Amino acid sequence: MDQHIGLDVSLKDTSISVRQDGKRVWRGKCASDPKLLAEVIRKRAPNAKRVVFETGPLSVWFYHALTAEGLPAICIDARHAKAALDMAANKTDANDADGLAHLAEVGFYREVRVKGFDSMLMRTLITARRQLMKMRVQMSNQIRGLMKTFGLVVPKGAGSVFERNVLRLLESEDNLSRIILPLLKAWSDIRLRVAELSKQLVAMAGTDQRCRLLTSVPGVGTVTATAFAAAVEDSINFKNSRAVGAWVGLTPKRYQSGEVDYEGHISRRGDAKLRTLLYEAASVILNRSSETSTLRTWALALKERLGFKRAAVALARKLAVIMHAMLKTGELFDPNAGATVPA
């Protein structure tokens, strides 16, 4: 008899529920370790057909580890599962595991593609670098704010210029220097760490054929290309290129009920960081790029008609479609693609 397992995963413990023939046959709890879970599942459900758990911080690790143990692991969309789990009268980990096992049994779930560790390594590098850059800006703003209290206004400037300006203003301020200089040292250390991660990112992108291909698109730099390649992984993961725009959350939501039928703002679902990077790339094409292409001509015409923000969103969506098509065909960006050929 086929058995279906639901796992409600937390950092410390994982609740397990096993269903067979429409009823629960066992449930319990185990430490959140895939190897221990695999032993429990093989003991309690030797004929496991589906092992279902929700997306979460441990989902990538659990999926690959359970799959390596030979179990039919399935990661499902947490938003989709929530609608079914909220039907339970009491919200407990055990009841959530029961609900997930029930979803596995009836097949009412939306499976999520789990990324490989190589792609997650690229995403981790991008995230770590972004976090350090954010900390660097916050630290410099903190230093500026503290010095303003004593009438010391740091002139505009970044990097070593900022550091020299701060040191110059503190030359005759011994008491204040003892407070600000440790902050400045921390800022300088963060700046060095950002430079180190940036070198790693450039080196990683340089060895990846997909990234070298995507950077041929105007406005798409190393970070955007790496993030897109890590998110998409393989072009065959999407039925067609148009689906990528919706997957990133750059297509408008639609509401239809009776006589009411309208399109709203973009869905903003999917990878928020990738969506932001695509929007930034679109902004570069609209405002700073000097390269002539049919894509930029189309975007500028849209900007005149709809305004900058809506044009940038539309261009970001088109960039996602184009970049996926490039990964699919292996061709570099063609600035004249879509141009009308004279007779």
HUTAGI-V648130 format. One record per backbone hydrogen bond with DSSP energy under -0.5 kcal/mol. CO is the residue of the C=O (numbers start at 0). NH is the residue of the N-H. If there is no record, write none. Layout:
BEGIN
co:CO nh:NH
co:CO nh:NH
END
This chain:
BEGIN
co:2 nh:48
co:2 nh:49
co:3 nh:18
co:4 nh:51
co:5 nh:16
co:6 nh:8
co:6 nh:53
co:7 nh:14
co:11 nh:31
co:12 nh:9
co:13 nh:29
co:14 nh:7
co:15 nh:27
co:16 nh:5
co:17 nh:24
co:17 nh:25
co:18 nh:3
co:19 nh:22
co:22 nh:19
co:25 nh:17
co:27 nh:15
co:29 nh:13
co:30 nh:32
co:32 nh:36
co:33 nh:37
co:34 nh:38
co:35 nh:39
co:36 nh:40
co:37 nh:41
co:38 nh:42
co:39 nh:43
co:40 nh:44
co:44 nh:47
co:46 nh:2
co:49 nh:4
co:49 nh:51
co:50 nh:73
co:51 nh:6
co:52 nh:75
co:55 nh:58
co:57 nh:61
co:58 nh:62
co:59 nh:63
co:60 nh:64
co:61 nh:65
co:62 nh:66
co:63 nh:67
co:64 nh:68
co:65 nh:70
co:66 nh:69
co:70 nh:72
co:71 nh:50
co:73 nh:52
co:73 nh:75
co:74 nh:111
co:75 nh:54
co:76 nh:80
co:77 nh:81
co:78 nh:82
co:79 nh:83
co:80 nh:83
co:80 nh:84
co:81 nh:85
co:83 nh:86
co:84 nh:87
co:89 nh:91
co:91 nh:95
co:92 nh:96
co:93 nh:97
co:94 nh:98
co:95 nh:99
co:96 nh:100
co:97 nh:101
co:98 nh:102
co:99 nh:103
co:100 nh:104
co:101 nh:105
co:102 nh:106
co:102 nh:107
co:106 nh:108
co:108 nh:110
co:109 nh:76
co:111 nh:113
co:115 nh:119
co:116 nh:120
co:117 nh:121
co:118 nh:122
co:119 nh:123
co:120 nh:124
co:121 nh:125
co:122 nh:126
co:123 nh:127
co:124 nh:128
co:125 nh:129
co:126 nh:130
co:127 nh:131
co:128 nh:132
co:129 nh:133
co:130 nh:134
co:131 nh:135
co:132 nh:136
co:133 nh:137
co:134 nh:138
co:135 nh:139
co:136 nh:140
co:137 nh:141
co:138 nh:142
co:139 nh:143
co:140 nh:144
co:141 nh:145
co:142 nh:146
co:143 nh:147
co:144 nh:148
co:146 nh:149
co:146 nh:151
co:147 nh:150
co:150 nh:152
co:151 nh:153
co:157 nh:160
co:158 nh:162
co:159 nh:163
co:160 nh:164
co:161 nh:165
co:162 nh:166
co:163 nh:167
co:164 nh:168
co:165 nh:169
co:167 nh:170
co:169 nh:172
co:171 nh:173
co:172 nh:176
co:173 nh:177
co:175 nh:178
co:175 nh:179
co:176 nh:180
co:178 nh:182
co:179 nh:183
co:180 nh:184
co:181 nh:185
co:182 nh:186
co:183 nh:187
co:184 nh:188
co:185 nh:189
co:186 nh:190
co:187 nh:191
co:188 nh:192
co:189 nh:193
co:190 nh:194
co:191 nh:195
co:192 nh:196
co:193 nh:197
co:194 nh:198
co:195 nh:199
co:196 nh:200
co:197 nh:201
co:198 nh:202
co:199 nh:203
co:200 nh:204
co:201 nh:205
co:202 nh:206
co:204 nh:207
co:206 nh:208
co:207 nh:211
co:208 nh:212
co:209 nh:213
co:210 nh:214
co:212 nh:215
co:213 nh:216
co:216 nh:219
co:218 nh:220
co:220 nh:224
co:221 nh:225
co:222 nh:226
co:223 nh:227
co:224 nh:228
co:225 nh:229
co:226 nh:230
co:227 nh:231
co:228 nh:232
co:231 nh:233
co:233 nh:236
co:234 nh:237
co:239 nh:242
co:240 nh:243
co:240 nh:244
co:241 nh:244
co:241 nh:245
co:242 nh:246
co:243 nh:247
co:244 nh:249
co:245 nh:248
co:248 nh:267
co:250 nh:266
co:252 nh:263
co:254 nh:261
co:256 nh:259
co:259 nh:256
co:261 nh:254
co:264 nh:252
co:269 nh:271
co:270 nh:274
co:271 nh:275
co:272 nh:276
co:273 nh:277
co:274 nh:278
co:275 nh:279
co:276 nh:280
co:277 nh:281
co:278 nh:282
co:279 nh:283
co:280 nh:284
co:281 nh:285
co:282 nh:286
co:283 nh:287
co:283 nh:288
co:292 nh:296
co:293 nh:297
co:294 nh:298
co:295 nh:299
co:296 nh:300
co:297 nh:301
co:298 nh:302
co:299 nh:303
co:300 nh:304
co:301 nh:305
co:302 nh:306
co:306 nh:310
co:307 nh:311
co:308 nh:312
co:309 nh:313
co:310 nh:314
co:311 nh:315
co:312 nh:316
co:313 nh:317
co:314 nh:318
co:315 nh:319
co:316 nh:320
co:317 nh:321
co:318 nh:322
co:319 nh:323
co:320 nh:324
co:321 nh:325
co:322 nh:326
co:323 nh:327
co:324 nh:328
co:325 nh:329
co:332 nh:334
co:333 nh:336
co:334 nh:293
co:335 nh:338
co:339 nh:341
END
